[in-house]
Amino acid sequence: MILVAPTAFKGTIPAAAAADAMARGARRAAPGMEVRAVPLSDGGPGLLDALRASLGHDLRTVPATGPLGGRVQVRVLRAGGDAILESADACGLHLVAERARNPLRATTFGLGEALRALAAGAAARPPVARILVGLGGSATVDGGVGMARALGWRFLGARGEEIADAGALERLATIVPPAPRPPLPPVTALADVGAPLLGARGAARVFAPQKGASPAAVERLEAGLHRLAEVVRAELGLDVADVPGAGAAGGLGAGVLAFLGGALTPGSRWTLEAVGFDALLCRARLVVTGEGAYDRQTAMGKVVGEVVRRARGAGVAVVMVCGVVASEPPAGVLALDGGGRILDAAALAALTETGCRRLLAT
């Protein structure tokens, strides 16, 4: 069997469409061989599309506030007692025009509104037993403060002023929990990266420049997150600074821990378990995977990195098709890209066919 397991090619091809195109190429390369297409996600944008293709459950929407205001629709995938949503639906970078991107002002408030709606039962028939939130692709670096404010938390400066956005977090003096706290079901966040909240690998220094932050803004955001972590530790008794995944989605991982009492888990591993990847891998002669860009972040918890790791651990060869291959892939991986062209479905199918023919012939 050829197991086709890509994630989304950001900005061009969703995971399910990429899997379909790559499966066509694999079938052309090996007409008599079974080909199984399993679209994947690491918890970032595309999570619901990937899971819906594999699990086929009910999709609904909840209205919420976007990262810089306006109204957006947050999708909720129901799977039994689980309600699964993507933080990017509420605060995603794709919702903000490039010229307007400003993580000093962008907020996760809309995610808190969606969670509040779930707790109230607005999108919950049957009742929600567990909420799973995919983290990734955000326009924000607010540490989940916006989300918490929508749920009744207050963040105050030394003179009692409200701290409402990431650009003011340096002035944070105290955190006031809601009373009573909203009756949320247990929340698990699916982190798309294993980054901590602070430091050289953290939410501000690695990811804020991608969201429109200048060097000076990056330092303000880092200082704000540092102050947030200090106050959370002092007043809530939680140390969130170095937890793997706490820096996902601009520190939203830390916010889930601190303000929701939630749990963090690698989104790639959770998704692979949800679709039964390891059982399929046992039957595979070849694995085909891919993403928009293979780079150093791929090994930081991204699902393509996990697919490659598991396949090579099982001794299965891998064809990896990407828009850009910016890092040296591991041994046993045939990496192909479009030579600088933006890949479409036809190009994905053609590159997959080429890669499968080469590896199946050896």
Secondary structure as the mmCIF struct_conf table of DSSP 4:
data_model
#
loop_
_struct_conf.conf_type_id
_struct_conf.id
_struct_conf.beg_label_comp_id
_struct_conf.beg_label_asym_id
_struct_conf.beg_label_seq_id
_struct_conf.end_label_comp_id
_struct_conf.end_label_asym_id
_struct_conf.end_label_seq_id
STRN STRN1 ILE A 2 VAL A 4
STRN STRN2 PHE A 9 PHE A 9
TURN_TY1_P TURN_TY1_P1 LYS A 10 THR A 12
STRN STRN3 ILE A 13 ILE A 13
HELX_RH_AL_P HELX_RH_AL_P1 ALA A 15 ALA A 29
TURN_TY1_P TURN_TY1_P2 PRO A 31 GLY A 32
BEND BEND1 MET A 33 MET A 33
STRN STRN4 VAL A 35 ALA A 37
BEND BEND2 ASP A 42 GLY A 44
TURN_TY1_P TURN_TY1_P3 PRO A 45 GLY A 46
HELX_RH_AL_P HELX_RH_AL_P2 LEU A 47 LEU A 55
STRN STRN5 ASP A 58 THR A 65
TURN_TY1_P TURN_TY1_P4 PRO A 67 LEU A 68
BEND BEND3 GLY A 69 GLY A 70
STRN STRN6 ARG A 71 ALA A 79
TURN_TY1_P TURN_TY1_P5 GLY A 80 GLY A 81
STRN STRN7 ASP A 82 GLU A 86
TURN_TY1_P TURN_TY1_P6 SER A 87 SER A 87
HELX_RH_AL_P HELX_RH_AL_P3 ALA A 88 CYS A 91
STRN STRN8 GLY A 92 GLY A 92
HELX_RH_3T_P HELX_RH_3T_P1 LEU A 93 LEU A 95
BEND BEND4 VAL A 96 VAL A 96
HELX_RH_3T_P HELX_RH_3T_P2 GLU A 98 ALA A 100
TURN_TY1_P TURN_TY1_P7 PRO A 103 ARG A 105
HELX_RH_AL_P HELX_RH_AL_P4 PHE A 109 ALA A 120
TURN_TY1_P TURN_TY1_P8 GLY A 121 ALA A 123
BEND BEND5 ARG A 125 PRO A 126
HELX_LH_PP_P HELX_LH_PP_P1 PRO A 127 VAL A 128
BEND BEND6 ALA A 129 ALA A 129
STRN STRN9 ARG A 130 GLY A 134
BEND BEND7 GLY A 137 GLY A 137
STRN STRN10 SER A 138 SER A 138
BEND BEND8 ALA A 139 ALA A 139
BEND BEND9 ASP A 142 ASP A 142
TURN_TY1_P TURN_TY1_P9 GLY A 143 GLY A 144
HELX_RH_AL_P HELX_RH_AL_P5 VAL A 145 ALA A 150
TURN_TY1_P TURN_TY1_P10 LEU A 151 GLY A 152
STRN STRN11 ARG A 154 GLY A 157
TURN_TY1_P TURN_TY1_P11 ALA A 158 ARG A 159
BEND BEND10 GLY A 160 GLY A 160
STRN STRN12 GLU A 162 GLU A 162
BEND BEND11 ASP A 165 ASP A 165
HELX_RH_3T_P HELX_RH_3T_P3 ALA A 166 ARG A 171
STRN STRN13 LEU A 172 VAL A 176
BEND BEND12 ALA A 179 PRO A 180
HELX_LH_PP_P HELX_LH_PP_P2 ARG A 181 PRO A 182
HELX_LH_PP_P HELX_LH_PP_P3 LEU A 184 PRO A 186
STRN STRN14 VAL A 187 ALA A 191
BEND BEND13 ASP A 192 VAL A 193
BEND BEND14 LEU A 197 GLY A 199
TURN_TY1_P TURN_TY1_P12 ALA A 200 ARG A 201
BEND BEND15 GLY A 202 GLY A 202
HELX_RH_PI_P HELX_RH_PI_P1 ALA A 203 PHE A 207
HELX_RH_3T_P HELX_RH_3T_P4 ALA A 208 LYS A 211
TURN_TY1_P TURN_TY1_P13 GLY A 212 GLY A 212
HELX_RH_AL_P HELX_RH_AL_P6 PRO A 215 VAL A 231
HELX_RH_PI_P HELX_RH_PI_P2 VAL A 232 LEU A 236
TURN_TY1_P TURN_TY1_P14 ALA A 241 ASP A 242
TURN_TY1_P TURN_TY1_P15 PRO A 244 GLY A 247
HELX_RH_AL_P HELX_RH_AL_P7 ALA A 248 LEU A 260
STRN STRN15 ALA A 263 PRO A 266
HELX_RH_AL_P HELX_RH_AL_P8 GLY A 267 ALA A 274
TURN_TY1_P TURN_TY1_P16 VAL A 275 GLY A 276
HELX_RH_AL_P HELX_RH_AL_P9 PHE A 277 LEU A 281
TURN_TY1_P TURN_TY1_P17 CYS A 282 ARG A 283
BEND BEND16 ARG A 285 ARG A 285
STRN STRN16 LEU A 286 TYR A 294
BEND BEND17 ASP A 295 ASP A 295
HELX_RH_3T_P HELX_RH_3T_P5 ARG A 296 ALA A 299
TURN_TY1_P TURN_TY1_P18 MET A 300 GLY A 301
HELX_RH_AL_P HELX_RH_AL_P10 VAL A 303 GLY A 313
TURN_TY1_P TURN_TY1_P19 ALA A 314 GLY A 315
STRN STRN17 ALA A 317 VAL A 325
BEND BEND18 SER A 327 SER A 327
HELX_LH_PP_P HELX_LH_PP_P4 GLU A 328 PRO A 330
TURN_TY1_P TURN_TY1_P20 ALA A 331 GLY A 332
STRN STRN18 VAL A 333 ASP A 337
TURN_TY1_P TURN_TY1_P21 GLY A 339 GLY A 340
BEND BEND19 ARG A 341 ARG A 341
HELX_LH_PP_P HELX_LH_PP_P5 ILE A 342 LEU A 343
HELX_RH_AL_P HELX_RH_AL_P11 ALA A 345 LEU A 360
TURN_TY1_P TURN_TY1_P22 ALA A 361 ALA A 361
#
